[in-house]
C-alpha cells in the first residue's frame, strides 16, 4: 500500500470519529496555544524593548542610585539601602566632568499619572520626568510641534510641559498640533504645553508616546523630596568612547560621594544596551514558565490521544482483521494508526499555533508592542506535535499491528 493511501485512510478514520478526535485535538491545541501565545507576547515585549532603548542611543550611559532594582540584579548582589544621588551631587558631576560629551540630569516626578484637558483624560499610565536642557537630546527625543524649554523656564521653574504624541492625541482629539499653549492638568496642578514629542512608536515599557517632561527645577520644587534620586546620563561622540568616559565618570562620582578606597560603589553605571538586556533577561523566567505550562498541557493531550487510539484499536479489531486478510502486513497497519495519531496532533498543533499567535499579539497590542510571529517557536511547535504524535501513537499502533487476523475476524 502506498503511503498516500495510508494518509487518506488516516483522514477517513479521523473524520468518522469527529467528536472523539476533536476533543483530543482541542487538548493539543490549548497546550500549544498556551506555549505559543505567551512566547509570542514575550517576543513582542523584547522587540519593543530593543526598539525603544535604541532611541536612547548606544553611545550613552547612565549613573543612578545602586539600590534601585535594575542595578542590584545586574551585579547579583544583595539589595542594600544607599543614599540617593541628590541634585547638588548631580549638578557637581555635570560641572566637573571633563570628558567631551553631553550630560543630562533627570528625575522621575511621577508614574501612573493621569493628565487632563477640559473633559478629556488620559489613562493613569503616564510617566512624568523632570529634565534639564539636555534631556531630550540625550534621550533621543525630538520636538515635533512647538519647542523645547527655554533658558528662563529652566532657571525659574515655570509650570510648562512637553508631552508625548500619544498624550497629545488623546487629549486633543488626534490633533497633537492643537496642544501648543493649552493648559492641562497633571494631577491637580496646571501646566502650559509648549511642545509635543515626535512619535517613535510604543513598546511595553518606557513608551516615549506616553510621557510628559517638565523642567528639572519645577520637578524639584513640586515633586522631589529627600528620598528623590537623580539620574545622570552621559552621551559621548562614539560607542568606543563609552568605556574611558564611564571610567572617568565612576572616579569622579566616587569623589563626589566621598567614598573611601575600600568602599564599594553606592551608585550604578550602565549603558542603555545593558538595561535592555537586563529586562530581556528577566523575561526569560516568563519564557520558562510558559514552556513548562505548555508542555504539561501537551503531556495531558498525549495521554488522552493514546487512550483514544487504544479505544480505536479495540473498536476496529474486525476492520484490522479484514485488512490483513486482504494482504495488509503488520507494517502497513502500524503506519496507518501511527499516521492517525500524528495527524490529530498536527491538526491540533496548527489550530493551537494560530490561536497562540492571535492571543499573544492581542496581549502585545495592550502592551503597545509590535506584531510578532515567532517563527522559531512555530517550527518547534510542529516538531513537538510530531514527537507527541509518535509517542502517543506508537503503542496503540503496535497493538493494532500485532492483532491476529483469524481471531479478529471472530471479533464482534
N, C-alpha and C positions, 0 to 999 in steps of 0.2 A: 504493500500500500504506500502511495506517495505521501510525503509529509504534508502537502497541500490538502490532501483528502483528510488527513488526521486533524488539521486545523478546522476544516469545515465541520467534521463530526463534533469537535470540541465546542464550536459555536452553536451547533444544533442542540447539544446537551445542555448548555448554559441557558439557551432560550426556552427549553422545555421545562426548566425549573426556575422560572423568573424570580419568584418571591424568595426562595432559598438563596439563590445566587445574589440577589440584590441586597439582602441583609448582610451577607458576608462582605460583599463589595463595599457597602457603606462603612463597615468597621475599618476596612483597609483605608478607605477614602478619608475618614475622620482622623486616623492616625497620621497619615501623610499630610493632611491639611494642617494639623497642629504643628508638625515639624516645619513644613514649607512656609506656613503663614508667619510664625514667629521669626523664622530666619530671614524672611523677606523684609519684615519690619525692621529687624536689626541691621540688615544690609542697607536699607534706606536711611536709617539713622547714621550709619557710618559714612555713607556718601554725602549726606547733608553736613556732617561734621567736617569732613575733608574740604568740602566746597566752602564752608563758612570760615574755617580757620585760614584757608588760603587767602581770603581777603585781608587778613591781618599782615600778610607778607611773611616770607620765610627769612627775611633779614632783620628780624626784631626779636627781642627777648624782654621778659618782664621780671620785676622784683616785687615779691609780695611777702606777707607775713607767713612764717613757716608752719604755724599751727593750723593753717587753712587745710581743708581736707585733701585738695589736689596735691599739695606739696608733700605732705607726710606719707601718703600712699606711694608716691613715686619713689621715695627714698627707702620705703619699707621700714621706717622707724615707728615706734610707738608715739601716738599723738600726745604732745605735751603743750601746755599753755606758754605762749611767749608774748612779749609786749608788742602791741600793734605798731606799724610804721605810721607815726604821726605826720602831720602836714609839715612841721618845721624840718623834720628829718628828710622828707621827700624833697622839700624846697632846697635844702642844703646840698643834697645829692645833685640836683639839677644845676646848681650854681658851680659846684666844684668838679663835676665830671668833665674831663678834658678830651676824652676820645671823640673824634669827629662823628657826629650823629645828631639825631633829633630826639629830644626827651619829652615825654608827656607824663603828667600826673593826673590820676583819676581816682574816683571813689564811687562805690555803689551807694546811691541815695535811697533806692527803693526797689523792691522786686515784687511782682504780682500786684502792680498798681493799676487803678482804673483812671483813665483820662476822659474828660467830658467837655463837649462844646454844645451849649444850649441843651437840647433834649437827646443828643447823640452821645452814646457811651461806648468805650472800648471794653473788651473782656478784661478781667483782672489779671492780665498776663504781661503787662508792660514793665520793662526794667528801666529805672531812672538812673542815669550815670552823670556824675559831676566831672567835667573835663576841662583842662586848661586850653590855651590857644593852639596847642599842637595835637590835641586828642584826635580830632577827625582825621588828620593826615596820617598819624601813626597807626590808627585803627583801620586804615584803608577805606575810609568812608568819604563820599563826595556829596556836596550840597547840590541838589537838582533845581530846587526853587528857593528863592530868597538868598540868604547869605550866611556866613559864619558869624560868630560873635565878634564884636569889635573890641578894641583895647579898653574902652571905658566900661563896657559891660563886664569884662573880665575883672577889672580892678574894683569896681564899685559893687559888684554882685547884684546886678539888676535881675528882676524876675522875667527873664527871657528863656526861650526853649527852642531847640531844634528837634523835630520829631521825625520818626521813620515814615517811609511811604505808606506802610500798612496802616499806621495810626492815622495819617492824614486822609487816606481813602475812607476809612471807617467813619471819621468824624465829619468829613466834608463831602459825603455822597459821591465817592470815587473821583473827586476833583481836587487832587492834592495841591494844585497851584492856588486854590482859593483859601488855603490855610494861612498864608502870609499876612501878618499884622492882626490876626484874630487872637482873641484872648480865650484860653482854655483853662480848665481846672485840673490840677493834679492833686488828688485828694481834696482838701478844702482850700488849697492855695491857687491863686490865679497867675498864669504866666502868659506872656505875649509870644506868639510864634514868629520867629524871624527866619526860619529855614526849614526845608524838608529834605531829608537824606535820600539820595538816589537808591532805588531798589537794587539789591544784589541777590534777590531770591531768599527763600526761607529754608531753615532746617529745623530739626527737632529741638535744638538749643541754640542760644546766642543769636537769634534772628535779628539782623540789622533793620528789618522792616518794622519790628515791634519794640523799638526803643525810643527813649526821649533823653536828650542830652541838655544839661543845664551848666552854666558857668561854675567852675570849681569853688568860687568864692561864695555864691549863694548856696551851694551844697554844704559848705562849712557852716554857714550861718543858720540854715534851716534844718538840715538833716544830720549833720555829723555830731558825734559825741565822743566821749573819752575812749570808747571801745572801737571807734572807726579806724580802720587800717587803710592807708592809701596804697595804690598800686603805681609803680613806676615802670613805664615802658620805654625802651630804648630802640630806635631804628637806626641801623648803620647802612653804609652805602652798598656793601656786597655781603653775600652769605658767608664767605670765608673770614670776614671781619668779626663775626659773632663771638668766636672763641676768645680772641685777645680782648675784645671790648667787654665781654662778660667777666673775664678775669679781673680786669681793672675795676669794673663796677663792683665786684664782690669785695675787693680790697677796700675800696672807698666806703662801701656800706658798713663793713666791719668797723672801720674807723669812726664813722658817724654814730654807730650803735654802741661804741665804746666796748667792744668785745675783747677779752684778753686772748692771748695767743693760744692757750689750751682750750678755749671755749669753742663749741660748735656754732655754726651759723644759726641765728634765730630768724632767718629770712630765707626765702626760696628764690632761686634764679631759674627760669625755664623759658624755652622758646615756644612759639605757637605750635610747632610740629609736635613737641613733647606733650603739650596739653591735649592736643587732638589724639595722639597715640594713647595717652593715659585713659581718656574717656572710652576710646575704642577697646582698649584692653579690658576695662570694666564690663563692657558689653559682652565679653567672652563668657561671663558667668551666665548671662541670659541664654546665649547660644547653647551652652552645655545643658542647662535646664530644659530647653526646648527639645534638644536631641533626646534626652532621657525620656521625657513625656511622650514624644512621638514614637520612640522605639518600644516603650511599654505598651502603647495602644496597638502598634503593629504586631506585637507579640500576641496580644489578645485576639487580633484578627487572624493571625496564623493558626492559633489553636482552634478557633471557630471554623476556619477553612478546612483544616484537617478533619474535624468532626463531620462536616458536611460531605466531604469527599468519601469518608468511610461509609456514611449512610448511603451515598450514591452507589458505591460498590456493592453494598448489600442489596439495594433495590434493583440493580441492573445485573444481578448474577446470571439470570437466564439469558439476557442480551449478550453478555460476555461469552457464555457457552455457545450460543448460535454463531457469534463471530469466529470463535476458534474452530467450530465445526466446518465453517466455510473457508478456513485456511488462514485465519489471522494467527500470528505467532505471539509468544509472550512479549516480545519487544514492541510489537505494534500496539497491544493492549496497554502496556506500561506507558508508552508515549502518548496515547490518547488521553488517559486520565491525568498524566502529568501536565499535558498541554492545557487541559481544562483548568487545573489549579493555577497555572501561570497566567492564563487568560483572565481569570477572575481577578487576580492580583494586579495585573497591568491595567485593566479597566478601572478598578478601584483607585489605583495609583494615579491614573490620568485625571479622574474626577477630583481626587484629593489635591493634585498639583494646581489645577485650575482654581479650586476653591481657596487653596492656600495663598496663591498669588493675589487673588481678589481681597481676601481678608487682610493679608499683610500690607497691601497698598492702601486699603481703607484706613488702617492704623497709621500708616505713613502720611496719609492726607491730613489726618487730625494733628499729627506731629509736625506738619508743614515740611515734610521731607519729599524727595523726588520719587517718581515712579520707577520701581526697580523690578527687574526679572532676574532672579538668582539662578543663572544657567547652571552653575556648578551643582547647586542643590537639586535642581531638576534632574540632571543627569544621574546624580547619586540616588535620587528617589526612584528612578527607573531601575537602576541596578538593585536597590534594596527590595523593590517589589518582585523582581525576577528571582532573587535569592529566597524571599519569603515563599513564593510560589513553589519553588523546588523543594524547600524544606517541608512545607505543609503537604505537598502532593506526592512525595516520593514513597512514603509508607503506604498510603491507600493505593497508589498505582502498582506497587509491588504485590499487594494483596490481590488486586484485580488480575495481574498477570499470572499469578500462581493458581488461579481458580481452575479446578478440574473440569474440563468441558463436559464429561459424561455426567458427573454429579450435578453440574449447574443446569443441565437440560431437564433434570428432575425437579429443579427448584421452583416452587410456586410463590 
